[in-house]
C-alpha cells in the first residue's frame, strides 16, 4: 500500500496585529467560525478560549483551541507584543493560501511569516 500524506499544517506568525481584535474573546471566536466556514472544516465541540499567562507581561493573552473533525486549529496571542501564533492542522486538504490571506486580513497584521508542511 502506498502511503499518502497524513495531514497538512499551516503555521502562521503575525506581527503588529490590531490589539482590539487579539484581546477580544468574541472577535477571536468569530475568527475561528469564519475560518472554518472558509476552508470547509467542521468544528467538533466548543472552542476553548482561556486568558492566561499573566505572570509575565509578554505572555499575557488569549489562547484558543478548536477541534475540527479532521484535527485542530490553535492560536496564541500576546497582548504586549501585538502578535498572533496560529496553527491549522488537518488530515483533510484545504486551501492554505486562502487561509493565510484571510488570517492576515482578519487580524490587520502588518507582517506575516508562514510555513506549510505535509505530514
Secondary structure as UniProt FT lines:
FT   STRAND          8..15
FT   HELIX           19..22
FT   HELIX           25..38
FT   TURN            39..40
FT   STRAND          51..52
FT   TURN            54..55
FT   HELIX           57..59
FT   STRAND          61..68
FT   TURN            69..70
FT   STRAND          71..78
FT   TURN            79..82
FT   STRAND          83..90
FT   HELIX           96..106
FT   TURN            107..108
FT   STRAND          111..118
//
